[in-house]
Amino acid sequence: MTPCQWETMFDFILNRTWTRASFCDKQEPILYIPTGSNVVWDKLKLLNRDVVVETGATLTITCEVRMGEKHRIVVHRGGKLIVDGGKITNLCPDTRWEGISVHGNSTQAQPNPFGALGANDAGVVHIKNNSIIEHAQDAIITWAPGWNDPELYWGGVVIAEDSKFVNNRRAAAFMKYDFDNKSYFKGCTIIEEGNWADNTIGVTIWDCDGILFENNTFQDLDLQAIYGIDYDAKVINSNHFVNCDRGVEILATAPFNSWLDIGFGGTTPNVFKQNNIHVLSNAAAGLRIHDNEFGEGDFGVWIEGDAQFDIADNTFYQESQGVVNWQTGDFSNFIRNNSFTTAGVGIDIRGRNANLLFEKNCFSNTGFDVNIDEINSVFGQVRTLQGSFITSASNCFSTTNSDDIRAQQASTVYSRYYAPSTPSLPCQTPTNNLSDGGTNNYQLGYAPAVSIACENDPEEEESLIERQDLLDARQVLATTGAALNATPESILAIAAYTTAKEEKDQVLATLLRQYITNRQWNDAELTLAEENTKEAKRWLYGVHLLQNDYPAAQTVLNAYPSESADDVAFLSVQNINLLRAAGSTFALNATQKQTLETIAASNLPNRGYAKALLALLLDTPFEVALTAPSGAAFQADIPQTTPTAAPAYQIYPNPVTDYLTIQYPVFEYNRQQVEVIDLNGRVALTRILDDSGTLEFSTASLPHGIYQLRIRNDGLLTFSGKLVVIR
């Protein structure tokens, strides 16, 4: 017999209630840990009830606690839950308990999680010393489900150290929080064993800054290990990501809303192994990916949309693709000091990546080392000068390929590659280009070699940038720009201008990050206004969104130029995004949904913002696909994944006049809900779907018109379609 059955039988024997026992469905009242108490559980607890840790109370668990299905532990503001060597699991086999809910306070900064808590401080959950949290729907969430004004309770604190999260549908979830988040995961294992649940995921983050991941293992998860929208996190020091669909994924709904350090600032490498995609970025503002190992996956690092990034000192081995850059824009970006051993392409550059520099990388590939290619007539483009007459690019290419740098004249913008004037190795001079009578669209120049390919540069500490540094860099850029305008064909003038732009871009990015981290909003706004570029206008809009200053953001959008299809798409997406951000009850109407879906499916550089909004509002997943390089003579092993077929739903009759019938699949964990939404985005009707598989209900309350019908299971979108009501 299970512990649940023993508990039920013992209760029946003790109370002489000789009726037939009904196992695992005995419901008990909520168990409160009262204000002012400090309670320790050190013996087995079998609980088919909710547990509430009230304000000013502390509950410490050092034993095993078994929770009944759909029950949870709730930690109120000012309360603490400490799991110290304990275990919290399910009460009855093949069921899930709800997990831990820790309430925050979205209006104020989080407290010291190890100190005394005030009544209005965020609640704290501290998991430590080989504790285990398992078989939960959401092991830990940082909000108050079912409460009025739930957004006021976002921002609970989670401290997880040297513990395991096993067979939870999700390990942890963080909601929007505008202050620095003090939560962290150190030395933890997040794992699914034996395919225990569908769609398992590690940690999800929405619009939080500062969460730290250090020395954790994420393994065998169906979806992402770390996934989020509009967040800022640091992933350093021996995190291992093994056999997940995606290791780390970051999306941004607007410019300057996402930042991510993977390896940067750490002392030991992160390891990514056997994931389909190790790192995926959609429109993230700042990425620093340093000193990691990526192996045995489909894609190493995929970056798409306007971005600032530095990919340095990493190892890519047995990958189908190493690094993919997809329309990343005009900012000065770097791929340097990496080692590539891939079956397809080491660095795959698609569309406009106008100031991307690849230098000091070492390749040993069966496909192309570097591929530069078009996207729907947008020519492939990198920085005009790879290296300069002062310093060579110093890559070491594979010696077995006919095309070290694949750049067909019909689909790329001309560039110049600087090889060492006295190469120490033959691999440092690429072949089959315009200089040696070949066909690829670049010429060779020669310059001194200042370092050896693949030899990692020492990690530089972040230096403090002053405003005067930016003013000086702008002055140099203006001077070199004037010289280039006077002699546009001069290689010396191009090199000087390129170097000056690179320096200015890096100073600007570092200074803006300092301003945003320190919440020096006026300084950030002034700096961007002075730039007076289209790119800076987008960033300024993003800075206003970070402050929740929606009128100022709308003013920037109203003045933003519509000079291209991408400009129009940017405005369309951000006008919807601004309505979403400013309205607590916002729901997409049919027209807005179609706009976002059209842009997300396009090849426009700003499509990533549309993808992020659809993911945020509708849980829409997006797969990545990459065609083989145009004219490739080899068969590159480039995977093209497609979404899994959705479960079958039948909605009839449609159009409907009186009663609507829905036939639906019943999931292992079935918490499905129907929403009928009118064209203004309002929810006009909701219904719960039970385990029968069929629901019939009256539509008499719905006026004549067109509606969107959505079905979610535990918040995840499983069906969306049009419903027509006729009167």
N, C-alpha and C positions, 0 to 999 in steps of 0.2 A: 504494500500500500504506500501511497505517496504521503509526504508530511501533511499535505492538506487533508487527505482522507483520515489520517490518524487524529488530527485535531478535531475533525467533525465527529468521529466516533467517540473520542474521549469526552467531548461535550455532551453527547447523547447519553453515555453511560453515567457520567457524573450527575446529570439532571434527571435520570430515569425517564427520558422521553423516548419510549420504545416505538417510535414510528420509523418508517423507512428513511434511511439517511439519503440526502441529496448532496453528493460531494461537490466541493469547489464552487458552490453558489451561495454560501451563507454570507449575507451582507451585514456589516457592522457599522455603527456610527463613526463619524470622523474622530480620529485620535488627535487631540491637541497637545502640543508641547507648550505649556502656558508661559506667558510673559514673565521674565525674571528667573526662570528655571534653567538649570544646567543638568541635562539628563544624559546618562550614559547607558546605552544598550550593549550588554556584553554576553547575552544568551540568545539562542535562536528565537526569532520572532516570525510568526505566521500571521500575516495581516491581509484580510480581505476587506480593506477599508482605506480611505485616504488618511494621510498623516500631514498635519499642519504645524510647522514650527513658527510660532507667533513672534511678533516684534519683541526684541530684548531677550529671546530664548536661544539656547544652544542645545542641539541634539548631536551627540557623538555616538557613532556606530562602530563597534569593534568586533561584532559578531556577524552572523548571517541573518539577513532579513529577506523574507519571501513575500512578495506583493501580489495581490490578486489582480486579475485581468481588468484593465481599464481603470486601475487605481494609481494614484501618484503621491509623491511627497512634495509638499508645497512649502517653500521658505519665504516668509513675508519679509518686507523691508525691515532692516534692523535685526533680522534673525540669522543664525548660522547653522549650517549642517556640516559636520565633520565626519567623513568616513575614513577611519584610521585602521587600516588592515582588515576592514570588514568586507562584506559582500552583500550586494543587493541584487536579487534575481526574481524570477517569476515564481508564483506560488504553485501553479498547476502546470503540467506538461503541455507543450504546444500552444501556449498562450503568451501574450505580451502584457506586461504592466505598462503604464503610461510613461513613467520616468519621473525625473525631478524637475520642478518648476521653481526657479529662483527669481523673485521680484526685484526689479531695480527702480531707480528714480531718474527718469530721463531729463529732469530739470536741473540736476546738480552733479558735480563731479563725484566719482566713486570714492569711498573711504579707503583707508589702509585696511586691506582684508585681514591682517593679522592683529589689528587693534580692536578696541572697544567700538561698538557701532551705535550711532544715534538712531532715534525712532524713524527718521526719514531717510537714513542711509540705505544704499542698496544692500539687499541680502547677499550672503556669501555662501558658496558651496566649496568645500575644500576636500578633495579626494587625494589620499596619500598612503604611503607605506604598503604597497602591493595590494591595495583594495581592488575589488572587481565590481563593475557595474555591467549587468548583462540582461539580455532578453527583454529590453524595453523598446517601446515605440520610438521615443526620443529620450535618450539617457539623461540629458540635461538641456533644458530650454531656459531662456533668460527673459521671460515675460509672464503675464498672468492670464492664461486662457480663460475665457468666459466672464471676465470682469468688465465693468463699464470703463470706458476710456483706457483701453489696454495699452495704448502708446505711452501713457504716463508711467508705466511699470517696466519699460524697457531698460536694459542696462544692468542686470544682475551680474555679479562677479563669480567667475569660475576659476578656481585654482586646482589644477590636476597634476600630480607628481607621482612618478614611479608606480603607476597603476594600470589596470587593463579595462578596456571597454570591449565586450565580447558579444557578438550576435545581437546588436541593437540595430534597428532600422536606420537610426541616425545617432551618432555619438553626442553631438552638441550643436546647438543652434543659437546664434547671436542676432539680435534685432538692432535696428538703427539706434545709434547712440552718439551724440554730438561731442562728448568729452572723450579724453583719452581713456581707452579701456585697459584696465589693469589685469585682465584675465590672461592666463598662460597655460600651456601644456608642456611639461618637461618629463622626459623619461617614460612616457606612456605608450601602450600598445593599443591600437584600434583595429579590430580584426573581425572578419566574419569567418566562422568555421562551419564547414559542411553545408554551404548554401542554405543557411538557416532561414533567411528572409529574402524577399525580393527588393531590388532597388536600394540596397544598403549604401550608405554614404557616411563619410567621416564627419567633418566639422563644416557647417555652413555659416556664412557671415554676410550680413547685410548692413552696409553703411556704418561700419565700426573702424576705429583706428587704434593700432598699437598692440593687437593680440600677438603673442609670441609663441612660436613653436620651436622646441629645442630637444634634440635627441629622442624623438618619437619614432614609432614604427606604425605605418598604415599598410594593411595587407589584406588582399583578397576581397576588396570592396567592389560592388557592382558598378558604382558610379564614381564620383570624385572622392579623393582623400580629403582635400581642402577645396572648398568651392565658395565663391562669394561674388557679390555685386557691390561696387562702390566702396571697396574696403582698402585698408592699409594694414599690412602685416609683415612680420619678419620670420623667416624660416631658416634657421641656422643650426650648425653643429650636429651633424650625424643623424638627421632625420632620414628614415628609410621609407621609400614608397615602393611597394612590391605588388605586382599583379592586380592593379586597380585599372578601371577603364581610363581614368585620368588622374594624374598625380595632384597637380595644383592648377586650378582654373580661376581666372579673374576676369570680370566683365565690368564695364563702366557705362552708365547711362548718359554721362556728359563728360566733357573735357575736365581734366584735373581732379577727377573723383576717385581714382584708384591708384595706389602705389604698392609696390611689392619688392621686397628684398629676399632673394633666395640664395643663401650662401654668403652674401655680402655682409661683412662685419663679423663673420664667424671665424673659427680657428680650425675646424675639421670639416671635411666635405659632407654634403648631403648625398644620398645614393638613391637614384631612381632606376628601377629595374622591372622589366616585363610589363610595364603599363602601355596601353595603346597610345596615349599621348602623355608625355611626362609633364610638360608645362604648356598651358594654353592661355593666351592673353587676347582679349578683344577690347581694343581701344583704351587700354590702361595708360595712364599718363607717364608713370615712371617705373621702369623695371631695371633692377640690378641683379644679374644672375651670374654669380662668381663661384668658382671652386666647387663644382658639383660633378658627380659621375652619372651619366645617362647611358643606359644600356638595354639592349634586347627588346626594344619597343618599335612602334611604327613611326612616331614622330618624337623628336627630342624636345625642341622648343618651337612653338608656333606663335608668332606675333602678327596680329593683323590690326589695321587701322592706325590713325595718327598716334604716335608713341614716342617716348624718349627711353632709350634702352642702352645698356652696356652688358654684353655677353662676353665674359672673360674667364680664362683659366679653367675651363671645363673640359671634361673628357666625354666624347660621344663614341660608343662602340656597338657594333652589331645592330645599328639602327637602319630602318628603311630610309629615313630622312633625318638629317642632323638638325639644322635650324631653317625654319621657313619664315621669310619676311614678306608679308602680303600688304602692299599699299600702305607703308608706314609713314609716308609724308616727307616733309622737308627738313626735319630737325636733324642735327648732327648725331648720328648713332654709330655704335661700334660693335664689331665682332672680332675679338682679338685673343691671341694666345690660347686658342682652343685646339684640341686634338680630335680629328674625325676619322673614324673607320666605319664606313657605311656601305650598304648595298645599293643605295640609290644616289642621292645627291648630298654632299656635305652641307653646303649653304645654298638654299634655293630662294632666289630673290624674284618676286613677281610684282610687276607694275611699278609705280612710282615710289622709290625709296631714295630720294634725290641726294641725300647727304650721308649715305651709309658707307662706312669705311670698314673693309675687312683686311686685317694685317696680322702678321706673325702667327698665323694658324698653320697647323701641320695636318696633311691629308694622306690617307691611305685607303682609297675608295675604289670600288669596282665601277661606279658610275662617274658622273661629273663631280669635280671638286666644288666648283661654283657654277650655278646656273642662273643666268639673268634672262628673264622672259617677259613677254607682254601679258596683259589681262584685257581681253576684249578691246583691242586696239590702243590700250594705254601701254606705251612702250616701257619695257623694262629699263630701269634707270638706277644708277648708283652715283656716288660722288664722282665728279668729273676726273679728279686726280686721286688715284689710289696710291698713297705715298706722295712724295714730292721730290724735287731735285735735291732737297737737303737730306731726306731720309727715305729709304726704300720701304715698300710694304712688307717685304721679307716673309711672305708665305712660303711654305715648302709643299709643293704639289705632288700628287701621285705620279709616278713615272710610267705607269702603264696606260694612261688615258691619252687619246688623241686630242681631247679638248680639256685642258685644265680649267679654263674659264670659258664656259659656253655662253656666247653673246652674239646671236645671229644678227646680221646687219638689218634684216627686214623687220626686226621686232625689238631692237634696243637702241638706246641713246649712246652715242660715241663716248668713250672714256679713255684715259691714259693710265697705264699700270707701270709703276716704277719698281724695277728689279734691282738687286744689288749690282753695283758696277764691277765688283770683284766677288762673285758668289762663292761661298764656301762649299756649297753643294749644288749639283746640277738641278735639283728639284726647285730651286729658287727662281728659275726663269721659265715662265709659262710659254707654251708653244701654240702654233696654229692661230696667229693673230695677224693684224695688218702689217706688222713690222717684219715678219718672216715669210710673207707671201701667203699667209693663211686666210681664213674666212671670218674669224670672230672679230667683232666690232670694237677693237681697242688696239692702241699702239703701245709699244714699250718705250719707257724712258729708263734712265739709269741713275742711281744715287748710292751713296754709301750705306752699308748695312750697319745699323746701330745695335741690333740684338739678334738673337737666334730664334728661329721659328719654334713655337711650342714651349719655349722656356718661360714659365710663369713669372710675371712681374711681381715684386713684393706688393702686398695689399697696402694701399695708401690710406692713412687715416683721413676721415673727412675733415677738411679744413674749414674754418669759419670764413665766409665770404662777406665782404663789406659792400655797401652800395657804391663806394668809389671804385671798387674793382670792376663793377659793371659799367660805370661811366667811362673808365679807361678802355675797356674792351670795345665799347661802342665807338669810341673815337678812332681806335685802330681800324675797325671795320669800315667806318666812313672814309677814312683816308685810302685804304686799299681798294674800296669800292670805286672811288673817284679815279684811281689809277687804272683800274680795270676798264671803266667806261671809256677812258682815253685811248687805251690800247687793248681792245677786247681779244685779240689773237695772241697776246703775249703769254707764254707759259709762266713766266716769272710773275706776271700780274695775277693770273688765275691762281697760282700757288699761294701767293701772299693773301689774296682775298679768301681762299678756302680755309687757310689756317686761321685767319682772323675770325671767320664765321664760326668755325669749330670752337675757338676759345670763348667767343661771346655766348654761344649757345650753352656751353657748359657752365659758365659763370651765372647766366640767367637761370638755368634749371636749378642749380644749387641754391642760389639766393631765394628763389621762389619757394623752394621746399623748406628753407629755414623760416621764411615768413609764415607759411601755412602751418608748419609744426608749432610755431610760437604764437599763432593766431594774431599776427601783425597784419590784419586785413587791409588797413589803409596803405601800408607800404606795398603790399602785393598789388593792390588796385592801381596805385600810382605807377609802379614799375611796368605793368602791362599796358596802361594807357600810353606811356611814353614809347613803347615799342611800335604802336600804330601799324601793325600788320594784321592780316586776316586771321592768322594763327593766334596772335595775341588777343584778338577780339573773342575768339572762341574760349580761350583760357580765362579771360576776364569774366565771361558768362559763367564758366564753371566755378570760379572763386566766389561769385555771388551766390550760387547754389549752395556751396559749402557753408555759407553763413545763414542759409535760409532766408536770404534777402531777395524775395521773389519779384518785387516791383523793379529793383535794379537789374535783375537778370532779364526781365521782359524788355526793359529799355535797351539793353545791349542787343537783344534779338531783333527789336524793331529797327535798329540802325544797321544791322548786319547786311552786307551786300549779297545780291543774288546774281552772281556772275557765271555760275556753272550749274550743271545738274547736281553736283555734290553739294553746292551751297544750298540749293533748293531742298535737297534731302535733309541736310543738317537742320535747316529751319523747320521743316515739317516734323521731324522727330522731336526736336527740342521744344517746340510749342506744345506738343502732347506731353512731353516729360515735365514741363513747367506746370501744366494743369494737374498732373499726377502729384508732383511734389507739394503743391500749394493746397491741395484738397484732400482731406482725410477720408472722404467717402468716394473717391474717384474710382470709376470703372470704365474700361474702354468701351466705346460704342463701335458699331460695325464698320463705320467709315475709318475711324482711327486704327482699328485692328488691321484693316486691309492696307492702309498706308504703311504701317510698320512692317507687315509681312512682305509687301512689295519691295521695300527698301532692304530689308534683311536678306532677301533672296537675290539682290542685285550684286554687281561687282563694284559698287561705289565705295570709296575709301571709308566713309563714315557709316557704313552699314552696321558696324559693331554696336553703335548706340541703340539702333533699332532692335538688334538681337538681345541686348541687355534688358531693354524695356519689356520685350515679350517674355523673357525668362522671369523677370520680376513679377509681372502682372498675371501671366498665364501659365507659368512654369513650362514654357515651350523649350524643348531641348534642341540644340543645333549640332549637327555633325560636321566634320571637316572633310573636304575632298580636294584632291589635287591631281590634275592631269599630268601625264608624263611630259617632260620638257619637249618643246616643239622640235621636230626633226631629230629626236634622239635615235642613235644607232643601236643602243643597248636597251634591253627590257628592264627598266628600273622596277624594283619591288616597291611600288608606291600604293599603299592601301587607300581604298575609297570606301568609306563606311556609309551606311544608309540607316535611317532611323528604324527601330524595331516596329513591326506592324502593331497598331493599336488594337486593343480588345474590341470585339464586334459589339456594336450597339444597334438597336433598331428603334426608331422613333416614328410612330404612326398613330393616326393619319396625319399627314403634313402636306397641305394646309389642314388645320384642325378647326372645328366649329364648337365642339362641346367637351368631349373627353379625349385626353391624350394618353397613349400607352407607351411605356418605355420598357424594352427588354434589354437586360444588361448582364455582363458577367459578374459573378460574385467572387471577390478576391479572398485570399487566405485571411487577410486583415481588412475587413470590409467596413469602411466608414464613409460611404458615398453620399454625396449631396448634390441635388439638382438646383441650378440657378437659371431663371429666365430673366434676361436683361433687355430693357427697351433701347431704342436708338439713342436716347440721351445718356445711356450708361447707368441707368438706375436699375436696381434689382427689383423686379416686379413680382416675383414669386419664388419660393424655395420649397423643396421637398426632400425628405430623407429616403434613401434607398436601403431597404432591409436586405436580408439574406435570401429572399424568395426568388430574385432574378427578374421580377416583373412588377411594374407599378402602373396603375391607372389613376388619373386624377382629373378633376374638372378644371377647365380653362375659362370658366365663366367670368372670373375677375379680370381677365386680360382684354383690353380694348382691341379692336381691329388694328392689325399692323404687322410689322416684321420685327422679330426678336432674335436674340442670340441665346441658345440653350447650351449651358456648360455643365459638365459633370466632373466633380473632383472626388478623389479618394484620399481622405486624410490630408487635404490641401493640395494634392498633386493633380493637375489637370489630366483627365483620361479621355474626355470627349468634348468637342465643341462643334456646333453646327447651327444652321439657320432654321428658325421656326416661324411659320406664317399662320396667323390667327385671322379667321374670316368671320365677320358678323353680318 
